Amino acid sequence: MLLIPAIDLKDGQCVRLKQGDMNDSTTFSEDPAAMARRWLEAGARRLHLVDLNGAFAGKPVNEAAIKAIIAEVGDEIPVQLGGGIRDLDTIERYLDDGLSYVIIGTAAVKNPGFLRDACTAFGGHIIVGLDAKDGKVATDGWSKLTGHEVIDLAKKFEDYGIEGVIYTDIGRDGMLTGINVEATVKLAQALSIPVIASGGLAGITDIEKLCAVEDDGVEGVICGRSIYTGALDFVAAQKRADELNGGDA
């Protein structure tokens, strides 16, 4: 089970939002690269970056901070990034910079042809981020709810050749109310590619619940507000996950 620390970037700083609200953010560090190093030294095996400004602008905004993070840790662990990725040139540039995975969210839903082209051009590097509420997919920084069912879309994208799906329950994100394990498992069981859980991680109990369903295809979990507030001890949680799953992930 991968516990993946999130570094959400807003105006070059590491922040956390509540339910995707750019006006409700908490700054945890003004040096995202140093934060990345902190999580690497704590034993993280992958990092999750989000260009929050980019997600709303529809184009990269925090590229300098992202490059600094990749320069800091990119040779040692994989780094994945979402937010504002809407064209193949942007993907190519980020991968050339040393990024391991690019996460496509809104653009995958609105422009499936772009996602298909991305999978063709950059196979092995494309993950889809599906943000949902009550089983329906949301787009545009969660501001718009579509009529698409999560599972239907995920299966369609799986056929395109994506590497995995990050599933976020947006009703829980940043609220520390607990992962929606049931919905995450339901999605993972419908797919043959890995699913990464996201949204609402509250503490060690959530980690234990996710470890219990790892065989259903839940590969990891994004750790956000919980590891910044201290609600979850990252080192202890990864150790517990390894114990439950019989060794290193």
C-alpha positions as CSV (number, residue, x, y, z in Angstrom):
1,M,0.0,0.0,0.0
2,L,1.5,3.3,-1.2
3,L,1.0,6.2,1.2
4,I,1.5,9.2,-1.1
5,P,2.1,12.6,0.5
6,A,0.4,15.4,-1.4
7,I,2.0,18.8,-2.1
8,D,-0.7,21.2,-3.3
9,L,0.8,24.3,-4.9
10,K,-0.8,27.7,-4.8
11,D,1.1,30.8,-5.6
12,G,4.4,28.8,-5.2
13,Q,3.5,27.7,-1.7
14,C,2.5,24.3,-0.2
15,V,-1.1,24.6,0.9
16,R,-4.3,22.6,1.6
17,L,-7.8,23.5,0.6
18,K,-11.1,22.5,2.1
19,Q,-13.3,20.9,-0.5
20,G,-11.4,22.5,-3.4
21,D,-12.2,26.1,-2.3
22,M,-9.3,28.3,-3.3
23,N,-10.5,30.9,-0.8
24,D,-10.2,28.4,2.1
25,S,-6.6,27.5,2.0
26,T,-4.0,26.8,4.8
27,T,-0.3,27.4,4.0
28,F,2.0,24.7,5.4
29,S,5.2,25.7,3.7
30,E,6.7,28.4,1.6
31,D,9.4,26.0,0.3
32,P,7.7,23.1,-1.5
33,A,11.0,21.5,-2.5
34,A,12.1,21.3,1.2
35,M,8.6,19.8,2.0
36,A,9.2,17.2,-0.7
37,R,12.6,16.3,0.8
38,R,10.9,16.0,4.2
39,W,8.5,13.4,2.9
40,L,11.2,11.5,1.1
41,E,13.3,11.3,4.2
42,A,10.1,10.1,6.1
43,G,10.0,7.1,3.7
44,A,7.6,8.2,1.0
45,R,7.8,6.0,-2.1
46,R,5.9,8.5,-4.4
47,L,4.9,12.1,-4.3
48,H,1.6,13.7,-5.5
49,L,1.7,17.2,-6.7
50,V,-1.2,19.5,-7.6
51,D,-0.9,22.8,-9.4
52,L,-4.0,24.4,-7.9
53,N,-3.7,27.6,-9.8
54,G,-3.2,25.6,-12.9
55,A,-6.3,23.5,-12.4
56,F,-8.4,26.7,-12.4
57,A,-6.4,28.5,-15.1
58,G,-6.3,25.5,-17.4
59,K,-2.6,25.8,-17.9
60,P,0.6,25.4,-15.8
61,V,1.1,28.1,-13.3
62,N,3.4,26.7,-10.6
63,E,6.0,25.2,-13.0
64,A,9.0,26.7,-11.2
65,A,8.0,25.1,-7.9
66,I,7.3,21.8,-9.6
67,K,10.7,21.8,-11.3
68,A,12.4,22.5,-8.0
69,I,10.6,19.5,-6.4
70,I,11.6,17.2,-9.2
71,A,15.2,18.5,-9.0
72,E,15.1,17.8,-5.2
73,V,13.7,14.2,-5.2
74,G,12.8,13.1,-8.8
75,D,15.8,10.7,-9.1
76,E,14.9,8.9,-5.9
77,I,11.1,8.4,-6.1
78,P,8.4,8.8,-8.7
79,V,6.6,12.1,-8.8
80,Q,3.1,12.5,-10.2
81,L,1.4,15.8,-11.0
82,G,-2.1,17.0,-11.8
83,G,-3.6,20.5,-12.5
84,G,-3.8,22.5,-15.7
85,I,-2.6,19.8,-18.0
86,R,-4.6,20.3,-21.2
87,D,-2.2,19.6,-24.1
88,L,0.4,17.2,-25.3
89,D,3.2,19.8,-25.3
90,T,2.7,20.4,-21.6
91,I,2.9,16.6,-20.9
92,E,6.0,16.3,-22.9
93,R,7.7,19.2,-21.1
94,Y,6.9,17.8,-17.7
95,L,8.1,14.3,-18.6
96,D,11.3,15.8,-20.0
97,D,11.7,17.6,-16.7
98,G,11.7,14.3,-14.9
99,L,8.1,13.8,-13.9
100,S,7.1,10.1,-13.7
101,Y,3.3,10.4,-14.1
102,V,0.9,13.1,-15.4
103,I,-2.6,13.2,-14.0
104,I,-5.3,14.3,-16.4
105,G,-8.6,15.2,-14.8
106,T,-11.0,17.7,-16.3
107,A,-9.5,17.4,-19.8
108,A,-10.1,13.6,-19.8
109,V,-13.8,14.1,-19.1
110,K,-14.3,17.0,-21.5
111,N,-11.9,15.9,-24.3
112,P,-11.5,12.1,-24.3
113,G,-9.7,12.4,-27.7
114,F,-6.9,14.3,-25.9
115,L,-6.6,11.6,-23.3
116,R,-6.5,8.9,-26.0
117,D,-3.7,10.8,-27.8
118,A,-1.8,11.2,-24.5
119,C,-1.9,7.5,-23.8
120,T,-0.7,6.8,-27.3
121,A,2.1,9.3,-27.2
122,F,3.2,8.8,-23.6
123,G,2.1,5.3,-22.7
124,G,3.0,4.3,-19.1
125,H,2.9,7.8,-17.8
126,I,-0.8,8.8,-17.8
127,I,-3.1,8.6,-14.8
128,V,-6.6,9.8,-14.8
129,G,-8.0,11.8,-11.8
130,L,-11.7,11.3,-11.3
131,D,-13.3,13.6,-8.8
132,A,-16.8,12.6,-7.8
133,K,-19.7,13.3,-5.6
134,D,-22.5,10.7,-5.1
135,G,-21.0,8.7,-7.9
136,K,-21.1,11.5,-10.5
137,V,-17.9,13.0,-11.9
138,A,-17.1,16.7,-11.3
139,T,-14.8,18.9,-13.4
140,D,-13.2,22.4,-13.4
141,G,-11.8,22.3,-10.0
142,W,-14.9,20.5,-8.7
143,S,-17.1,23.5,-9.6
144,K,-19.2,21.6,-12.2
145,L,-21.0,18.3,-11.6
146,T,-21.5,16.2,-14.7
147,G,-23.9,13.4,-15.4
148,H,-21.2,10.9,-16.0
149,E,-21.0,7.8,-13.7
150,V,-17.5,7.3,-12.3
151,I,-17.3,3.6,-13.1
152,D,-18.5,4.0,-16.7
153,L,-15.9,6.7,-17.5
154,A,-13.1,4.8,-15.7
155,K,-13.8,1.7,-17.8
156,K,-13.8,3.7,-21.0
157,F,-10.5,5.3,-20.1
158,E,-9.0,2.0,-19.1
159,D,-9.5,0.9,-22.7
160,Y,-7.4,3.9,-23.8
161,G,-4.4,2.5,-21.9
162,I,-4.2,4.7,-18.7
163,E,-1.9,3.5,-15.9
164,G,-4.4,4.0,-13.1
165,V,-7.1,6.1,-11.6
166,I,-7.0,8.5,-8.6
167,Y,-10.5,8.6,-7.2
168,T,-11.4,11.5,-5.0
169,D,-14.6,11.9,-3.0
170,I,-14.9,15.6,-3.2
171,G,-17.5,15.8,-0.4
172,R,-14.8,14.6,2.0
173,D,-11.6,16.1,0.7
174,G,-9.7,18.2,3.2
175,M,-12.4,17.5,5.8
176,L,-10.7,14.7,7.7
177,T,-14.0,12.7,7.7
178,G,-12.6,9.4,6.5
179,I,-12.0,7.9,3.1
180,N,-15.0,6.6,1.2
181,V,-13.7,3.1,1.1
182,E,-16.9,1.5,-0.2
183,A,-17.0,3.7,-3.3
184,T,-13.3,3.3,-3.9
185,V,-13.5,-0.5,-3.7
186,K,-16.5,-0.6,-6.0
187,L,-14.5,1.3,-8.6
188,A,-11.4,-0.8,-8.1
189,Q,-13.3,-4.1,-8.5
190,A,-14.7,-2.8,-11.9
191,L,-11.2,-2.2,-13.3
192,S,-8.1,-4.2,-13.9
193,I,-5.8,-1.2,-13.4
194,P,-4.8,0.2,-10.0
195,V,-7.0,2.7,-8.1
196,I,-5.5,5.3,-5.7
197,A,-7.9,6.5,-3.0
198,S,-8.1,10.2,-2.2
199,G,-10.2,12.6,-0.2
200,G,-10.9,12.8,3.6
201,L,-8.1,10.6,5.0
202,A,-8.5,11.0,8.7
203,G,-6.1,8.7,10.5
204,I,-4.6,5.2,10.9
205,T,-8.0,3.5,10.8
206,D,-8.5,4.6,7.2
207,I,-5.1,3.1,6.3
208,E,-6.1,-0.2,7.9
209,K,-9.4,-0.3,6.1
210,L,-7.6,0.4,2.7
211,C,-5.0,-2.3,3.4
212,A,-7.8,-4.8,3.9
213,V,-9.0,-4.1,0.3
214,E,-5.6,-3.8,-1.4
215,D,-6.3,-7.1,-3.2
216,D,-9.3,-5.6,-4.8
217,G,-7.0,-3.2,-6.7
218,V,-6.6,-0.3,-4.3
219,E,-2.9,0.5,-4.7
220,G,-2.4,3.5,-2.6
221,V,-3.8,6.6,-0.9
222,I,-3.2,10.3,-1.2
223,C,-2.2,11.8,2.2
224,G,-3.0,15.5,2.5
225,R,-4.3,17.5,5.4
226,S,-4.0,14.6,7.8
227,I,-0.2,14.5,7.6
228,Y,0.2,18.2,7.8
229,T,-2.0,18.7,10.8
230,G,-0.6,15.7,12.6
231,A,-3.8,13.7,12.6
232,L,-1.8,11.0,10.8
233,D,1.8,10.1,11.6
234,F,3.1,9.3,8.1
235,V,6.1,7.2,9.2
236,A,4.0,5.1,11.6
237,A,1.2,4.8,9.1
238,Q,3.5,3.5,6.3
239,K,5.0,1.0,8.8
240,R,1.6,-0.2,9.8
241,A,0.6,-0.6,6.1
242,D,3.7,-2.7,5.4
243,E,3.0,-4.9,8.4
244,L,-0.6,-5.5,7.3
245,N,0.4,-6.3,3.7
246,G,3.4,-8.5,4.6
247,G,6.4,-6.3,3.8
248,D,7.3,-3.4,1.5
249,A,4.7,-2.3,-1.0
